[in-house]
């Protein structure tokens, strides 16, 4: 898998509001992960082992957490989407 071209991302970002709950949950997970230095070090090592960049791995993990939050809320009847 090819790495993300950050210059391309920086120059072409359009934020569409409102965010979906999935996007919001993923963003909150990203904020938490990025605030934890030990997690970032460990995740970077894991990413290298599986041939991904740290950004790719964390992005995937954040959306996995978001999906889990939505699933849990639907299970409990709060219906977050």
Secondary structure, DSSP 8 states (H G I E B T S, - for coil): -----HHHHHHT----SS--HHHHHHHHHHHHHHT-HHHHHHHHHHHHHTT--HHHHHHHHHHHHHHHHHHHHHHTT----
